[in-house]
Amino acid sequence: MIRWMTVLATLFVLVGCNPSSNKDNENLTVSGQVMTPDGQTPLPYATVYIEDNSALVRNAQTNLCEKPKQGNFNYVCADAQGHFSLPLNINEDSNLESNPNELKVYFEKGTFAFSQSINLQDKSEISLGSIAMPSEKANIVVVEGWFDKMEWVLANSGFGEWNEAGTALDRSSLDFDLLLSASHQPGDMDDFGDLFDIDAETGQAKIYRYDLVLINCVVDEFVYNLEDEANAHIPEILREYILTGGHVVFTDLSYNFLEQALPEYIDFYGADETVYSEPETLWDASAGVELTEAVTGKVEDAQLASFLQGIKCGESNAPCIDENNQVELHGFMANWAMINEVHPENADQVKVLVTAQVPDPEDENSFTERPMTVLIKAGEGVVLFSSYHVEDDFSKDYWKAQERIIQYLLLQ
């Protein structure tokens, strides 16, 4: 299975009239700003590098991004707003055998990877400007839900378009697959259950066709029947998919799939007597009190906070986060999925991104700080969970803070 999709976008950047050998440009800096496909949202903390096997210094300027997946290459990390500056030492030892005047710069972020070619000229600095990540052929699948619409966030990030009225997605424009949550019929890829059918050609479940899986709140019949022997394979396949490199985002009541597949990372509300490595009973965590007023969320993760500080939200185009790293969270209907805490046995593999003070289900006048959004490094894969999700009044024209957070999760 390909764990990251490669999209090549070739653009020759001419910064002079007459080409000269790259060997004349021993010290060169390539800079720019890497963006999501819409060209409006920065791709935060992307890894930027060249394929260079020479004896160059191969340390990132910061530790805010992952090392290149393809090899031990010279790389830097883009900042929270996608800006990068990649210093290069182009000399006889550089790996530019195919074309001495052409250099390919690679970009990686989460499951996404693409590259851009530049033409070397007699200049010490090359600015690529704004570089939009291509959206074509992205290996993403979204499972529709009752109360969440992560597909809207993808579309607003440039992975699809809205109809002319702006009331629904134009399905013909989507650069991802969108599956129904129920009504499973074996055969074609129509709904959630098909992800767990075996592909006759590969011998693997069809979920392995994808690098990123988004499971909205709520997925119909399979949540209610995970304890049914006929669906026992779903958590098993999902667990193996994640541990071997898959990326999955769950929101709110789709937590059941996370709990049944990977119970050892998050202690969801209820079933306190259950051993941490065993899944709790379905729906135990569906206990959150309905909240009609906005909840103040505290962004605990510095990288997420920096991302939100540099982008805009709301009709007034104001910052998405305040000076105290707080955001407004909305849409908590009765029985939303609650987290108690991170299991201490695996705390080093879980990052709490957002917390909030919320009422205790057993005493609505008592408030407890709970994790609301988490990132889990599980084996070779990544899991993201959020107790809140996209609201019904989502606008294609502006963002709410919680939608921006969901957008951030999709890019991890």
ABEGO torsion letter per residue (X at the ends): XBABBBBBBBBBBBABABBBBAAABABBBBBEBBBBAAGABBBBGBBBBBBBABBBBABBABAABBBBAAEBBBBBBBBAAGBBBBBBBBBAABBAAABAABBBBBBBBEABBBBBBBBBBBBABBBAEBBBBBABGBBBBBBBBAABBAAAAAAAAGAEBBBAAGABBBAAABABBBBBABGBBBEBBABAAAAABBBAAAGBBAAAABABBBBBOBBBAAAAAAABAAAAAAAAAAAAAAAAGBBBBBBEAAAAAAAAABAAABBBBEGAABBAABBBBBGAABABBBBABBBBBBBABAAAAAAAAABBBEAAGBBABBAAGBBBBBGBBBGBBBBABBBAAAAAABBBABBBBBBBAABAABBBBBBABBBBBBEABBBBBBABBBBAABBAABBBAAAAAAAAAAAX
